Amino acid sequence: VQLQASGGGLVQPGGSLRLSCTASGSIFSINSMGWYRQAPGKQRELAADIFSGGSTKYADSVKGRFTISRGNAKNTVYLQMNSLKPEDTAVYYCNANLTEWGSRRNDYWGQGTLVTVSS
């Protein structure tokens, strides 16, 4: 299984970015996909998650500003980030909790994409 993420970059405060992540490989089912982030000197934390039934979960710090969604094939997840703040600066990691054919459910991680919010 591979997770390919894209969409990071430099944006001014108040700006927007959209992250994308696609899971590929021998996937039997996907329980959830989401985005975690890790700022310099801090622990990795959940930003947003979307579950197989469509329910979502957000960190309090991003509620009302970030929106997570899925593509039609449900192996792609997007994170629309609006009203970005300097404190959103972090490496964003795509996560998928899924089951491969013939295996148990596990967590998989993308390579990380840097989001920098600065004037």
C-alpha atoms as one frame of an Amber mdcrd trajectory, in Angstrom:
protein
   0.000   0.000   0.000   1.256   3.475  -0.850  -0.102   6.871   0.083   0.790
   9.694  -2.288   0.219  13.161  -0.883   0.498  16.536  -2.550  -0.529  20.158
  -2.219   1.659  21.704   0.444   3.468  24.989   0.053   3.908  28.535   1.284
   0.841  30.686   1.852   0.182  33.993   3.563  -1.936  34.185   6.713  -5.600
  34.120   5.782  -4.886  32.180   2.616  -5.988  28.733   1.498  -4.388  25.465
   0.442  -5.773  22.102  -0.610  -4.009  18.857   0.209  -4.681  15.612  -1.656
  -3.787  12.025  -0.833  -4.450   8.844  -2.778  -4.073   5.326  -1.438  -3.085
   2.608  -3.871  -2.202  -1.058  -3.714  -3.913  -4.263  -2.708  -6.648  -2.636
  -0.630  -9.587  -4.673   0.631 -11.298  -1.967   2.655 -10.626   1.485   4.057
 -11.806   2.277   7.596 -10.658   5.873   7.607  -8.366   8.356   5.918  -7.139
  11.565   7.349  -4.454  14.125   7.962  -2.134  14.492  10.878   0.332  17.301
  11.337   3.568  17.838  13.185   4.902  21.289  13.926   8.579  21.823  14.791
   9.282  20.636  18.315   5.780  19.256  18.806   4.125  15.876  18.691   2.168
  14.688  15.712  -1.528  15.460  16.123  -4.729  14.716  14.285  -5.983  17.516
  12.059  -8.948  15.784  10.443 -10.280  12.313   9.724 -13.041  10.901   7.552
 -14.506   7.480   8.173 -15.938   4.890   5.820 -19.495   5.933   6.602 -18.709
   9.553   5.843 -18.485  10.917   9.360 -15.684  13.328  10.095 -13.565  14.357
  13.048 -11.591  17.573  13.436  -9.121  18.969  15.890 -10.664  21.885  17.789
  -7.983  24.177  16.424  -9.087  23.649  12.804 -12.861  23.388  13.160 -14.650
  25.845  10.912 -11.540  26.435   8.810 -10.564  22.999   7.452 -12.807  20.628
   5.524 -11.971  16.987   4.828 -13.647  15.160   1.966 -13.257  12.077  -0.214
 -13.178  11.423  -3.897 -15.804   9.248  -5.574 -13.534   6.193  -5.450 -13.074
   6.754  -1.694  -9.349   6.031  -1.880  -8.563   9.737  -2.210  -8.913  12.270
   0.561  -8.732  16.040   0.380  -8.106  18.639   3.046  -9.311  22.111   2.163
  -7.588  24.560   4.493  -8.973  28.090   4.671  -8.170  31.077   6.870  -4.735
  29.651   7.494  -2.791  30.880  10.501   0.947  30.814  11.226   0.261  28.162
  13.859  -0.966  25.847  11.106   2.606  25.623   9.878   3.605  21.956  10.029
   4.405  18.867   8.042   1.095  17.291   7.149   0.959  13.509   6.921  -1.733
  11.536   5.175  -2.951   8.520   7.142  -5.054   5.567   6.092  -6.441   2.914
   8.403  -7.172   0.065   6.051  -7.118  -3.656   5.402  -5.035  -5.189   2.660
  -6.216  -8.352   0.969  -5.215 -11.290   3.167  -3.965  -9.132   6.015  -5.092
  -7.368   9.155  -6.131  -3.754   9.440  -3.203  -1.410   9.851  -2.229   2.243
   9.721  -0.324   3.526   6.713   1.391   6.877   6.298   2.271   9.130   3.395
   5.574  10.899   3.024   4.489  14.225   4.511   3.975  17.569   2.829   5.128
  20.873   4.308   2.646  23.676   4.835   4.166  27.029   5.755   1.947  29.952
   6.703   3.953  33.142   6.751   3.914  36.690   5.461
